[in-house]
Amino acid sequence: MKKPIEKETRAYMTGNEVVAWAALAAQADIMYGYPITPQNEIMHYWTRLAPQFEREFLQTEDEASAGFTTLGGVMAGRRSFTGTSGPGHMIMQEAMCMAEMMRLPLVSIIQQRGGPSTATVIYSQQESTLACYGGNGEGFRVVYSTCNHQELFDYTIKAFNTAWKHFFPVFVLGDGYQAKMREPVTLYDPEARGVQMIPTKPLLGLPGTPGVDRDPAQLRNTYNTEEELFAVVEDLRKAYEEIVPQVAEYQTYDCDDCEYLIIAHGVVTRTAQEAVKNLRAKGIKAGHFRPVTLRPLAADALLPIACRAKKILVAESALGQVKRMITDGIYGCTTPIETLYKPGEGIYTEEIEAKVLAMAKGE
């Protein structure tokens, strides 16, 4: 199969285009999807590029079908993925929960838009809870929150390896700003950087007689008794907790001596780190902790930093979705927490600066 990227290449493109190229670089076989803004162009670019590299695409009749056909592709051993946003993300939750229960390596790209419901097609961070804990499961998922186009490329590739290594569904969170805006990115072949793509394998239709030549393939999402389900969920919990040290990621920025800790994820990372620079220039010891994985949250890394700080500011383009995860993750920490919430709107550097300055003055 012809490689889509032979050498490192600098490009200037939209986030959705970046995702399509990343999926190609990750050796994805097929995308299943249904149109919804601001994710649409992932599908558009994929359908233009896929035939050139012997890859495939199936547009389904709705998002529910897109989710379940992606699972079907995975069970057939194909490196499958999907993408969606907002209401489509909600509709796909049944398939995503099935992936949790059946330990299927689903990969989904989520370009967040404003909510609740249809709301706006522009931007928000209001799909954090949905990505991490959507549906009627327990959140046995890995959720990467990206902050720029390079990370959209890097983590789309990584998502396939994480999914096929650990057999839990993996989500790459972007947003409407990232989806539509253009910025520089370095495209590369993962193998040229020493990243080996984990081979896929069919989960059904295996050779031999079940119970004779091999163990039966038991992919179940329905159980007969309460006790049976309890045992299954306990096994899922244990398996998930075992991978947490391997998959939980975070980034710190001037946190060693910080007195005012800013916690922000995704694209708000940019303004948070710029605010830290400006605040430091004004003599305010600010720092930034960024959860790269919202699920699982790197709580063990965050807790000591949070406890050393005088005050914490959680800034997000939602009404406390990640703040609730933070509060749970650092339970027992007595550092006061203040918030800067702008659901469905971008957060500016000056707003974070002003909030931290007010906190420093005791306002």
Residue pairs with C-beta under 8 A, 6 or more apart in sequence:
1 27
1 53
1 54
2 52
2 53
2 54
3 53
3 189
4 21
4 24
4 25
4 49
4 52
4 53
5 21
5 24
5 25
5 187
5 188
5 189
6 189
7 188
7 189
7 192
8 186
8 187
8 188
8 192
9 186
9 187
9 188
10 184
10 185
10 186
10 187
11 21
11 184
11 185
11 186
11 187
12 182
12 183
12 184
12 185
13 21
13 149
13 182
13 185
14 41
14 179
14 180
14 181
14 182
15 111
15 149
15 152
15 174
15 178
15 179
15 180
15 181
16 38
16 39
16 40
16 41
16 42
16 44
16 45
16 111
16 179
16 180
17 41
17 45
18 149
18 152
18 153
18 156
18 185
19 42
19 45
19 83
19 109
19 152
19 153
19 156
19 172
19 174
20 41
20 42
20 45
20 46
20 49
21 45
21 49
21 153
21 187
22 152
22 153
22 154
22 156
22 157
23 31
23 46
23 81
23 156
24 49
24 50
24 53
24 55
25 153
25 157
25 187
25 188
25 189
25 190
26 79
26 156
26 157
26 159
26 160
26 161
26 190
26 197
27 79
27 160
27 197
28 55
28 79
28 80
28 81
28 107
28 160
29 55
29 56
29 73
29 78
29 79
29 80
30 55
30 56
30 57
30 58
30 73
30 78
30 79
30 80
31 42
31 43
31 46
31 50
31 55
31 56
31 57
31 58
31 80
31 81
31 82
31 83
32 57
32 58
32 60
32 65
32 66
32 67
32 69
32 70
32 73
32 80
32 81
32 82
33 39
33 42
33 43
33 57
33 58
33 59
33 60
33 66
33 82
33 83
33 84
34 59
34 60
34 61
34 62
34 63
34 65
34 66
34 84
34 88
35 43
35 59
36 63
36 84
36 85
36 86
36 87
36 88
37 85
37 113
37 121
37 176
38 85
38 111
38 113
38 121
38 122
38 123
38 176
38 179
38 180
39 83
39 84
39 85
39 88
39 109
39 110
39 111
39 179
41 179
42 83
42 109
42 111
42 179
43 57
43 59
43 83
46 55
46 57
47 57
49 55
50 56
50 57
58 69
60 66
60 69
62 91
63 84
63 87
63 88
63 89
63 91
63 92
64 91
64 92
64 94
64 95
66 82
66 84
66 88
66 92
67 82
67 91
67 92
67 94
67 95
67 96
67 106
68 94
68 95
68 98
70 80
70 81
70 82
70 95
70 106
70 108
71 95
71 98
71 99
71 102
71 104
71 106
73 80
74 80
74 99
74 104
74 105
74 106
74 200
74 203
75 104
75 202
75 203
75 204
75 219
76 202
76 203
76 204
76 205
77 200
77 201
77 202
77 203
78 200
79 160
79 164
79 197
79 200
80 106
80 107
81 106
81 107
81 108
81 109
81 159
81 160
82 92
82 106
82 107
82 108
82 109
83 108
83 109
83 110
83 111
84 91
84 92
84 108
84 109
84 110
84 111
85 110
85 111
85 112
85 113
85 127
85 176
86 112
86 113
86 114
86 115
86 118
86 119
86 121
86 127
87 117
87 118
89 110
89 127
89 130
89 131
89 134
90 130
90 134
92 108
93 130
93 134
93 135
94 135
95 106
96 106
96 108
96 134
96 135
96 141
96 169
97 134
97 135
97 136
97 137
98 104
98 221
99 105
99 106
99 168
99 169
100 135
100 137
100 138
100 139
100 140
100 141
100 168
100 169
100 236
101 137
101 220
101 221
101 232
101 236
102 219
102 220
102 221
103 167
103 168
103 236
103 239
104 167
104 169
104 203
104 219
105 160
105 163
105 164
105 166
105 167
105 168
105 169
105 170
105 200
106 163
106 169
106 170
107 156
107 159
107 160
107 163
107 169
107 170
107 171
107 172
108 169
108 170
108 171
108 172
109 156
109 171
109 172
109 174
110 127
110 131
110 171
110 172
110 173
110 174
111 174
111 175
111 176
111 178
111 179
112 123
112 124
112 125
112 126
112 127
112 128
112 173
112 174
112 175
112 176
113 119
113 120
113 121
113 122
113 123
113 124
113 127
113 175
113 176
114 120
114 121
114 122
114 123
114 124
114 126
114 176
114 343
114 344
115 124
115 126
115 127
115 344
116 126
119 344
120 344
121 176
122 176
122 177
122 344
123 175
123 176
123 177
123 317
123 344
123 345
123 346
124 175
124 176
124 317
124 318
124 343
124 344
124 345
125 175
125 265
125 266
125 267
125 268
125 316
125 317
125 318
125 321
125 322
126 317
126 318
126 319
126 321
126 343
126 344
127 173
128 143
128 145
128 173
128 265
128 294
128 316
128 318
128 321
128 322
128 325
129 321
129 324
131 141
131 143
131 171
131 173
131 294
131 295
132 139
132 141
132 143
132 294
132 295
132 325
133 139
133 295
138 233
138 236
138 237
139 295
140 168
140 169
140 236
140 237
140 239
140 240
141 168
141 169
141 170
141 171
141 295
142 159
142 162
142 163
142 166
142 168
142 169
142 170
142 171
142 247
142 293
142 295
142 296
143 170
143 171
143 173
143 293
143 294
143 295
144 151
144 155
144 158
144 159
144 170
144 171
144 172
144 173
144 249
144 292
144 293
144 294
145 173
145 265
145 266
145 291
145 292
145 293
145 294
146 152
146 155
146 172
146 173
146 174
146 178
146 266
147 265
147 266
147 267
147 268
147 269
147 270
147 290
148 178
148 183
148 267
148 270
149 178
149 183
149 184
149 185
150 185
150 186
152 172
152 174
152 178
152 185
153 185
153 186
153 187
155 172
156 172
157 190
157 195
157 197
159 170
159 171
159 172
160 170
160 197
160 198
161 195
161 197
161 198
162 168
162 170
162 247
163 169
163 170
164 198
164 199
164 200
165 198
166 243
166 246
166 247
168 240
168 243
173 266
173 294
174 266
175 266
175 267
175 317
177 267
177 346
178 267
190 196
190 197
191 197
203 217
203 219
204 217
204 219
206 214
206 217
207 213
207 214
208 214
210 216
210 217
223 229
223 232
240 296
244 296
247 293
247 296
248 293
248 296
248 297
248 298
248 301
249 291
249 292
249 293
249 298
250 289
250 290
250 291
250 292
250 293
250 298
250 301
250 302
251 269
251 288
251 289
251 290
251 292
252 287
252 288
252 289
252 290
252 301
252 305
253 272
253 273
253 276
253 287
253 288
253 289
253 290
254 276
254 280
254 285
254 286
254 287
254 288
255 261
255 287
255 288
255 289
255 305
256 287
257 285
257 287
258 285
258 286
258 287
258 305
258 308
258 309
259 284
259 285
259 286
259 309
259 310
259 311
260 279
260 284
260 285
260 286
260 287
260 309
260 310
260 311
260 312
260 313
260 356
260 359
260 360
261 286
261 287
261 288
261 289
261 305
261 306
261 309
261 311
261 312
261 313
261 335
262 272
262 275
262 276
262 286
262 287
262 288
262 289
262 312
262 313
262 315
262 352
262 356
263 288
263 289
263 290
263 291
263 302
263 312
263 313
263 314
263 315
263 322
263 326
264 271
264 272
264 288
264 290
264 314
264 315
264 316
264 347
264 352
265 290
265 291
265 292
265 294
265 316
265 322
267 346
268 315
268 316
268 317
268 347
269 288
269 290
271 315
271 346
271 347
271 348
271 349
271 351
271 352
272 288
272 290
272 315
272 352
273 288
274 349
275 286
275 288
275 349
275 352
275 353
275 356
276 286
276 287
276 288
278 349
278 353
279 286
279 353
279 356
279 357
280 286
282 357
284 356
284 357
284 360
286 356
287 305
287 309
289 302
289 305
289 306
291 297
291 298
291 302
291 322
291 325
291 326
292 298
294 322
294 325
295 325
297 325
297 326
297 329
299 329
299 330
302 326
302 329
302 330
303 329
303 330
303 333
306 312
306 330
306 333
306 335
307 330
307 333
307 334
307 335
309 335
310 335
311 335
311 336
311 337
311 338
311 359
312 335
312 336
312 337
312 338
313 337
313 338
313 339
313 340
313 352
313 355
313 356
313 359
314 320
314 322
314 323
314 326
314 337
314 338
314 339
314 340
315 339
315 340
315 341
315 347
315 352
315 355
316 322
316 323
316 340
316 341
316 342
316 347
317 341
317 342
317 343
317 344
317 345
317 346
317 347
318 341
318 343
319 341
319 343
320 339
320 341
323 337
323 339
326 337
327 337
338 355
338 359
340 347
340 351
340 352
340 355
342 351
